[in-house]
Amino acid sequence: MTARARRRWPTRAELTEFTRRLVRAQWPILSVAVIFVIAFALVAAGFWRRGSLLIGIAVGLAAVLRLVLSDERAGLLVVRSKSLDFATMVTVCAVMVYIASTIDPLGTS
């Protein structure tokens, strides 16, 4: 029997503990991702302004989290230096909010 054949599947308790550790370590990016999913659902439903505004808010939240959290706590929000990450995300946030405010509603509110 090979080593690969002897590998066992993780138990339910091991999977639960792994999921808890993963969520605990990556909660900043997961919270931003939840807002993005809601925003994309709004866009898909035809609410362009609300969806794009929510995308801008999510990027703004990511910028604030990147600024206030340490590199270890920020998790996957860390790309480059803190100042460069913050400046980039604030710029994207401002552009998205501007776009959201200038989109023609086209019959939606």
N, C-alpha and C positions, 0 to 999 in steps of 0.2 A: 504494500500500500504506500502510495507516495505521500509527501508532506501536505500537498494540496488536498488530497482526498481525506486526510485526517483533520482538516480544519473544521471546527464546529461553528454553527451559526450563533450569534450573540443571543443571550436570553432577553426576555422582555424587560427585566429590571436593568440589564446593561444598556439596552437601547434607550430606556427612559432616562437613565443617568447621563448618557452621552448627549441626549437632546437637551436636558437641563443645563449641562455645562456649555453646550453650544449657544443656546439662547442667552444664558447669563453673560457669556463672553462677547456676543455680537449683537446685543440689544440695540445699540445706536443705529446700525445699518438696517436692522430688521424693522425698527419703528419707521424709518424713512421709507423703506420698501412697502410697508403697509399703506402709507399715504399715497405712494406712487400707484399702487394697484387701484385704490379708490379713485384717484384722478383719472387713470386710463379708462376705468369703467364709466366715469362721467363723460369723458370724451367719446367713447364708443356709443353712449346713449344719446349723443347729440348735444350735450351741454359743453360746448367748446370753451366758453369763457370760464366757467366754473372749474372745469378740468385743468385748463392751463394755469389758472390762478393757484389751484391746489398743487400743481407741479412746482411752481415758484415757491410756495410756502414750504414744501418738502425740502427743496434745495436750501432754503433759508434755515430750516431746522438743522439740516446736515452741517451747514456752516457754523451755526451756534454750537452744536455738539462738538464739532472738531476744535473750536476755539476753547471751550471750557474743559473738555476732558483731556486727560493725559494721553500720550501716544498708546500706552498699553490698554487703557479703557476705551479709546475711540475705535479700536478694532479695525474693521475693513474700511472705515472712513479715512484712514491714513494712506495717503498716496505719496506725497512729497513732504516738504517741510510744512509746519503748522501754518505759517504766514502765507505761503503760496496756496495751500489748500483752501484756507479761509478766503483769500482774495478771489480765487477762481470761483468758488461757490457763491460768494456774495454777488459777483458779476453776473453769473448765470441766473441767480435769483432775481436780480433787478431787471434783467432782460425779459425773463418769463413774466414777471408782474407787469412790465410795460406792454408786452405782447397781449397779455390777458385783458389789459384795460383798453387796448385799441382794436380788438377783434370785434367785427360787426356781429351783433347778436343773431341776426338772420331769423328772427321770429322766436328765439328762445330768450329766457330772462336770466 
